[in-house]
Amino acid sequence: MKTNRIAKGLVALSAALALTACGTSLGSIADVGATTSSGTTSSAVATTATDGSYTIHAQADDVDYDASTAKTIALGSGNVEITEPGTYILTGTLSNGQVIVNSSAEGKVRIVLSNASITNSSGAAIDVRAADEVVVVLAEGTSNSLTDGSGYDTSGEDAADAALFSMADLTIGGTGSLIVTGNTADGIASKDGLVILGGTITVKAADDGIRGKDYLVIQDGTLDVTSAQDGLKSTNETDAQYGDIVISGGTVTVNAGDDGAHAEGDLAITGGTVTIAKSSEGLEGHTITIAGGSTTVTSSDDGVNASSGTGSTSGGGGGGMADDGSSLLISGGTLTVNASGDGLDSNGSITISGGTTTVAGPTGNGNGSLDSNAGITYTGGTLIAAGSAGMAEAPDSGNYVQANVSAPAGATIEVRSGDTVIATYTTIKAVANVVVASDHIVSGQSYTVTVNGSTTATVTAGQATGGGMGGGPRG
């Protein structure tokens, strides 16, 4: 049970971490750590919301346990049912059964996987049907696996639909490893909040990889997710406070058949290394914030898509579409996008105030490297966006240059002020239009754009040289 729910608004996010004695508050923040039983340090995640505190359920000592007072369960044949709070160390192999948690009492159920392998041919490997809160600890130096069956019934409202399934708040941490195989639907799923504090976790799923309904928070660990549908997902679309994904640390790699990370609410990356190696759309949410870390996105459609889900997403060209109130905010970190659709796309606004952003956009003229419905504001950082010219868009004003070019894959594009090179970009696909924004570019001054050393354009900073419909800034 949560003591405080989430106040919406991840617009001004901080990369810091914080702990409180009864939960993690996304209000005032500072680094605080706790030593685990394995001697490592763990802390839960905090961000600063614009309109209130955002409290998640995880605590610093969630992964701490005393083995001498825990109950050890040697897995063998038949189901294991846990009916009350406490710490349970699972070891051994359960080849055709499941661990069921059905606890009505207040208090954490802590499941320590210590060289545990659980396979269930007819349902979830771990099925949390009721609990105040559940913590799965990956014991130091251990290898663990959870595998569900193929084709079991997931149609009921509260039916388990993942190899690791929880009706309650779920926390996963520790320093061991875990392989999760979801053969029917998801790999890991919580119908409440889901926080990952650590561990080496590999997920393969027939549907979504890792799903938290109210929120999915990744603070640390090494995650490798392969999914037929969305890789990371937060699904609460009925309560405006929820549906958020926050990544503040760790190493996350996703190969997804659909979206790499999809938040029905807001999505924020404030730290860590995030690689969306394969996706239809790379990152999707209502408000998307990139405030730190290193993020790489490869997509067959839009690379980063801020959308409320209610506005039109067809076509491109900025001002021709309605503003749905969504926003893409880039204030820090490194963002690299390789998109076949729009590179950075917002059905509302795009604001870039810091960080380093590189976009290899589409080659087709039906999309653009930059696409917004309510304009692009640039105030700082570095932006290089290279792609097709037909729907090319630029910031509304400021220290940027835009030029139509003809550059094949492997070409070197430079922006020069006299003999001084302001920016250099090596293309990975054919480019017909390039936008470069930098603190080193002065609005109103003249710059040359070269391709492989030959001047292809002379442009004035702050003046758009877009393609067709919607190119350039709005009036």
C-alpha positions, 0 to 999 in steps of 0.5 A: 500500500502506498502512503503517498501517491504520485503528483503528475508532472515530470517536466523539471527532472533532476538526476539525483537520488534520494531516500526517505525512511518510509519511501522515496520522495520525488521532492527535495533530493540528495544522494543517500545510500544503504549498505546491503547484505552483500556489501554493495550500496543501493538507493532508490530513485528520486526526481523533482516534479513541477507540481508536487511530490512523487513517491515510489514504494522502494526503500534503500534497505529493500534488498537487505536481509539476514539469512540466519532468520530467513526461511529457506525453501528448497525447490522440488516438486509442486507449488510453493505458496507464501501466505505471510510477510517475511524473507524466503530464500529459494534455492534449487529447481522447480521444473513444473510448478510455481511460487504463489504469493498470497499474503493479506497482512501488512508488510513486505514479502521478500523473495531471495533467489539463490541459484533458483530455477522455476519453470511453470508450463501452465502459468507464471513462474512467480505469481503474486496474487496479493501482498502489501509489497514484494521484493525479489532479491538476486543473491550475490554470485547466483544465477537464477531463471524464471520461465512461464508456459506457452499459451495459457489463459491471460484473459481475466482482469487479474490473471497473471500474464508474465513469467514474473507477475505481481498484483502488488508493488514490486521491487527487484534488486541485488547483485546476482543474475536473472533470466526471465522468459515470457513465452505467452505474454510479458516477461516481468509485469506489475499491476502496481509500481515496479522499481529495479534497483540492481542485478543483471536481468535478461528478459525475453518476452512474447509480448512486452518485456518489462511492464509497471502499470503505475510506474516503471523506475530503473535506478541501477543494474544491467538489463537486456530486454528482447520483446515482440512488442514494447520493451519497457512499458508503463500502462496506466492511462486511466489515472492522470497521475501515473503511467510513467517511466524513469531511468536514472542509472544502470545499463539498459539495452532493448530490442523491441518489435514495437516501442523501445520504451512506451509510457502512457504518462511521462518518460524521463531519462536522467542517467545511465546508459540506454540503448534502444537497439531495435524498435518501431518507435524508440521512446514514447510518452506525453512529456519526454525528458532527457536530462542526463545519461547516454541514450542511443535510439534506432527506430524504423519509425519515429526515434523520440515521439512526445504525444498525448495519444489524442492528437494527430500523428500523421504526416509531418511539417510542424505547424500544420498539426494541432498542439496536443500539449505534449512536450520533448525536453532535452536539458542534458546528457547525450542523445543519439537517434537513427530514425527512419521516420521523424527523428525528434517528434512532438505533437506539442513542443520541443525545447532544447536547453543543454546536452548533445543531441545528434539525429540521423533522420529519414531519407524519405520526404514524408518525415523530418529529422525534427518535427513539432506541432508547437515549435522548437525552442533552442537555448543551449547545448549542441544539436545536429539533425540531418535528414531529408529536406521535404519536411525539414524544420528548424528552431523558431529562432536562435543560434542555429544554421539550416542548409539544404545539402546533397551528402551521401552516406559516409560524407563529412558535413562541416559548418564553418565560420571563416576558417574555424570549424564550428561543427562536424558530422559524418553521415550514416545515410544520405542527407538533404538537409542539416540543422546545427544549433550551438552556443558557438553559432551567433544569430545573424552571422554568415556561415558556410556549410561544406560537404567533403570539403566543398562549400555547398551553402552559405547561410545566415544563422537564425534563418530557416532553409527548410524543405516543403510544408512546415519547414522552418520556424513558425511565425 
